[in-house]
């Protein structure tokens, strides 16, 4: 490349990186960067934006995967209803509450309750769990139970739940319909909007590397998170799951995943962004890499040993002893000049 073209390109990149509002074309341009130095500049900018808007604290959220039963049949997910090879489990209400206490004892101030869509747990069961955890532990509670009724959301919010995670998975309606037999993107978005409207801190996000997904689709995912004013956004790589129709699809490209997180950070500014378990499954250094490209959240898994291997959303999901893992994480985070947050790590949006 001629020197003057080089200089013009560098100027263009730096102009885009320094914008405060981003058009779809800006986002696709950034996601398509391929030159090593350009990508480093993108990561550096994402890290600066993370520092300016979120600070150096990393928030740990202890997750309990309390049931792998699922009434949905998402084509990418190992928990899908039609996977009859998966041994199913449910934690009892008491086991869930005990596990939450372990999370709190480990010094973690957010408990994430996650499951497949499992109506075995009634509105009253979940309410009881929320109240029991809130009574005995000073923690924030995040629910991640899939789509439930608006009435249930109301009751759980009143019971004390703080946050709800419901990823939109893909903003492309055609891809969404191809992957979800019963659900509609429009309904998903209506749920997210409702959750926010009643005061939940809401989390959404996508899966990167889905069949037929384009760079424009990923740009739309980021823009949708912005439009929804999400408090948390998870951009995670697709990883094939053996007993699903997508078992032969390649895992997401690592670089594209990191670029998406970085662009997500630059566009969304103060949203919480996790370095996901899926990212650490894609590459052993995943969590650390994620924290350098804009992430500020990690969700250590506290699902009891006898169950955690069965929460098989995708293949080769990392398992570990959570107490040791949290110690290792703290060391890693400190060695990066960052700090593990000691508070609940609520939304950084001003309206909360
Ligand atoms: N690869 C990556 N992420 C997946 N999820 C489900 N299946 C996969 C997969 N094969 C994600 C979805 C869901 C979250 C709990 O797990 O985004 O919201």
Boltz pocket constraint, residues with backbone or C-beta under 6 A from the ligand:
constraints:
  - pocket:
      binder: B
      contacts: [[A, 76], [A, 77], [A, 78], [A, 167], [A, 169], [A, 206], [A, 207], [A, 236], [A, 237], [A, 238], [A, 239], [A, 240], [A, 241], [A, 278], [A, 313], [A, 314]]
      max_distance: 6.0
